[in-house]
Amino acid sequence: MSVNNMKELLAYSAAKKAERAAEWNAERLQDGYCRGLNHNEYMRMKSSGKTVFMKGKDFSHRQRWNYTN
C-alpha cells in the first residue's frame, strides 16, 4: 500500500471497509447468523453435575488391603 495523500488514504480505507463488509455478508449468507439455543436444543445438551461417589480413592483405599481382613 503506497498512499501519497489524504484523499487516496480515505479512498483506500473506504474500499477496504467495503471489502470486509462484503466478505462478512457472504459468510452470513452461507452460514447464517449466530443465535442462542431454543428450549429443545438446550434440553438435549448433556452436562455432568457434581458427583457424590468417590472418584480417585477406590482401589487404594478399599480393594488393595482386602487381603489383611
ZADO-622046 format. One line per field, with one value per atom (N, C-alpha, C): residue in three letters; x, y, z; atom name. Coordinates in nm, 2 decimals. Atoms other than C-alpha are relative to their C-alpha. Example, Ala and Ser with C-alpha at 12.3 -4.5 7.8 and 13.67 -1.06 7.14 Angstrom:
2
rest [ala	ala	ala	ser	ser	ser]
xx [0.09	1.23	0.09	-0.09	1.37	-0.08]
yy [-0.12	-0.45	0.12	-0.11	-0.11	0.11]
zz [0.00	0.78	0.00	0.00	0.71	0.08]
atom [N	CA	C	N	CA	C]
END
This chain:
69
rest [met	met	met	ser	ser	ser	val	val	val	asn	asn	asn	asn	asn	asn	met	met	met	lys	lys	lys	glu	glu	glu	leu	leu	leu	leu	leu	leu	ala	ala	ala	tyr	tyr	tyr	ser	ser	ser	ala	ala	ala	ala	ala	ala	lys	lys	lys	lys	lys	lys	ala	ala	ala	glu	glu	glu	arg	arg	arg	ala	ala	ala	ala	ala	ala	glu	glu	glu	trp	trp	trp	asn	asn	asn	ala	ala	ala	glu	glu	glu	arg	arg	arg	leu	leu	leu	gln	gln	gln	asp	asp	asp	gly	gly	gly	tyr	tyr	tyr	cys	cys	cys	arg	arg	arg	gly	gly	gly	leu	leu	leu	asn	asn	asn	his	his	his	asn	asn	asn	glu	glu	glu	tyr	tyr	tyr	met	met	met	arg	arg	arg	met	met	met	lys	lys	lys	ser	ser	ser	ser	ser	ser	gly	gly	gly	lys	lys	lys	thr	thr	thr	val	val	val	phe	phe	phe	met	met	met	lys	lys	lys	gly	gly	gly	lys	lys	lys	asp	asp	asp	phe	phe	phe	ser	ser	ser	his	his	his	arg	arg	arg	gln	gln	gln	arg	arg	arg	trp	trp	trp	asn	asn	asn	tyr	tyr	tyr	thr	thr	thr	asn	asn	asn]
xx [0.08	0.00	0.09	-0.07	0.15	-0.10	0.09	-0.06	0.08	-0.08	0.06	-0.07	0.07	-0.21	-0.13	0.12	-0.52	-0.12	0.11	-0.77	0.02	-0.03	-0.60	-0.02	0.01	-0.59	-0.15	0.15	-0.97	-0.06	0.06	-1.05	0.04	-0.05	-0.83	-0.07	0.06	-0.98	-0.15	0.14	-1.34	-0.01	0.01	-1.26	0.03	-0.03	-1.11	-0.12	0.12	-1.41	-0.11	0.10	-1.65	0.04	-0.04	-1.44	-0.02	0.03	-1.46	-0.14	0.14	-1.83	-0.06	0.05	-1.89	0.04	-0.05	-1.68	-0.09	0.08	-1.88	-0.14	0.13	-2.21	-0.01	0.00	-2.11	0.01	0.00	-2.03	-0.13	0.14	-2.37	-0.10	0.10	-2.55	0.03	-0.03	-2.37	-0.03	0.01	-2.37	-0.12	0.10	-2.64	0.05	-0.04	-2.63	0.01	-0.01	-2.53	-0.12	0.12	-2.82	0.02	0.00	-2.88	-0.08	0.07	-3.03	-0.15	0.14	-3.40	-0.02	0.02	-3.56	0.04	-0.02	-3.54	0.15	-0.15	-3.17	0.07	-0.06	-3.09	-0.02	0.02	-3.25	0.07	-0.08	-3.06	0.15	-0.14	-2.73	0.02	-0.03	-2.57	0.11	-0.11	-2.37	0.00	-0.02	-2.24	0.00	0.00	-2.31	0.10	-0.09	-2.12	-0.04	0.03	-2.09	0.02	0.00	-2.13	0.10	-0.08	-1.93	0.15	-0.15	-1.56	0.06	-0.05	-1.36	0.14	-0.14	-0.99	0.05	-0.06	-0.96	-0.05	0.07	-1.15	0.10	-0.08	-0.87	0.09	-0.10	-0.61	-0.06	0.06	-0.85	-0.09	0.09	-1.06	0.05	-0.03	-0.96	0.15	-0.14	-0.58	0.03	-0.04	-0.58	-0.10	0.10	-0.86	0.06	-0.06	-0.61	0.03	-0.03	-0.54	-0.12	0.12	-0.90	-0.03]
yy [-0.12	0.00	0.12	-0.13	0.33	0.11	-0.11	0.63	0.13	-0.12	0.97	0.12	-0.11	1.20	-0.05	0.04	1.20	-0.05	0.05	1.16	-0.15	0.14	0.84	-0.09	0.08	0.72	-0.02	0.02	0.78	-0.09	0.09	0.61	-0.14	0.14	0.31	-0.06	0.05	0.28	-0.03	0.03	0.30	-0.12	0.12	0.03	-0.12	0.12	-0.20	-0.03	0.02	-0.14	-0.06	0.07	-0.23	-0.14	0.14	-0.54	-0.09	0.07	-0.65	-0.03	0.02	-0.59	-0.10	0.10	-0.79	-0.14	0.13	-1.08	-0.05	0.03	-1.07	-0.04	0.03	-1.06	-0.13	0.13	-1.36	-0.11	0.10	-1.56	-0.01	0.01	-1.47	-0.06	0.07	-1.58	-0.15	0.14	-1.91	-0.07	0.06	-1.99	0.04	-0.06	-1.77	0.07	-0.07	-1.56	-0.09	0.07	-1.68	0.03	-0.02	-1.73	-0.09	0.09	-1.89	-0.13	0.13	-2.23	0.02	0.00	-2.29	-0.10	0.08	-2.49	-0.15	0.14	-2.83	-0.03	0.02	-2.78	0.01	-0.01	-2.67	-0.12	0.12	-2.97	-0.12	0.11	-3.20	0.00	-0.01	-3.08	-0.08	0.07	-3.31	0.07	-0.06	-3.16	-0.08	0.07	-3.35	0.09	-0.08	-3.20	-0.05	0.05	-3.26	-0.14	0.14	-3.63	-0.02	0.03	-3.78	-0.11	0.12	-4.10	0.03	-0.02	-4.13	-0.03	0.01	-4.08	-0.06	0.04	-4.14	-0.09	0.08	-4.34	-0.14	0.13	-4.66	-0.11	0.12	-4.91	0.01	-0.01	-4.78	0.01	-0.01	-4.72	-0.12	0.11	-5.03	-0.14	0.13	-5.32	-0.04	0.04	-5.31	-0.07	0.05	-5.40	-0.11	0.10	-5.66	-0.13	0.13	-5.95	0.00	0.00	-5.83	-0.03	0.02	-5.87	-0.14]
zz [0.00	0.00	0.00	0.00	-0.10	-0.03	0.01	-0.03	0.01	0.01	-0.12	0.07	-0.06	0.01	0.08	-0.09	0.24	-0.08	0.08	-0.04	-0.04	0.03	-0.15	0.12	-0.12	0.21	0.03	-0.03	0.26	-0.10	0.10	-0.07	0.02	-0.03	0.02	0.12	-0.12	0.37	-0.03	0.03	0.23	-0.08	0.08	-0.03	0.09	-0.09	0.24	0.09	-0.08	0.46	-0.08	0.08	0.18	-0.03	0.03	0.10	0.12	-0.12	0.46	0.03	-0.01	0.47	-0.09	0.10	0.15	0.04	-0.04	0.29	0.12	-0.12	0.62	-0.05	0.05	0.43	-0.07	0.07	0.21	0.10	-0.11	0.53	0.06	-0.06	0.68	-0.10	0.09	0.36	0.00	0.00	0.37	0.13	-0.13	0.74	0.08	-0.08	0.88	0.12	-0.12	1.19	0.12	-0.13	1.53	0.08	-0.09	1.77	0.11	-0.11	2.10	-0.02	0.01	2.16	0.04	-0.04	2.17	0.11	-0.12	2.45	-0.03	0.04	2.27	-0.01	0.01	2.18	0.13	-0.13	2.53	0.08	-0.08	2.68	-0.05	0.06	2.45	0.05	-0.04	2.59	0.13	-0.12	2.85	0.07	-0.08	3.13	0.13	-0.13	3.43	0.11	-0.12	3.77	0.09	-0.10	4.09	0.04	-0.03	4.16	0.15	-0.14	4.51	0.03	-0.03	4.47	0.00	0.00	4.54	-0.14	0.14	4.22	-0.01	0.02	4.28	0.11	-0.11	4.60	0.01	-0.01	4.52	0.03	-0.01	4.47	0.12	-0.10	4.71	0.14	-0.13	5.00	0.04	-0.03	4.97	-0.04	0.05	4.75	0.02	-0.01	4.78	0.13	-0.13	5.15	0.05	-0.04	5.15	0.05	-0.04	5.20	0.15	-0.14	5.55	0.09	-0.08	5.67	0.02]
atom [N	CA	C	N	CA	C	N	CA	C	N	CA	C	N	CA	C	N	CA	C	N	CA	C	N	CA	C	N	CA	C	N	CA	C	N	CA	C	N	CA	C	N	CA	C	N	CA	C	N	CA	C	N	CA	C	N	CA	C	N	CA	C	N	CA	C	N	CA	C	N	CA	C	N	CA	C	N	CA	C	N	CA	C	N	CA	C	N	CA	C	N	CA	C	N	CA	C	N	CA	C	N	CA	C	N	CA	C	N	CA	C	N	CA	C	N	CA	C	N	CA	C	N	CA	C	N	CA	C	N	CA	C	N	CA	C	N	CA	C	N	CA	C	N	CA	C	N	CA	C	N	CA	C	N	CA	C	N	CA	C	N	CA	C	N	CA	C	N	CA	C	N	CA	C	N	CA	C	N	CA	C	N	CA	C	N	CA	C	N	CA	C	N	CA	C	N	CA	C	N	CA	C	N	CA	C	N	CA	C	N	CA	C	N	CA	C	N	CA	C	N	CA	C	N	CA	C	N	CA	C	N	CA	C	N	CA	C	N	CA	C]
END
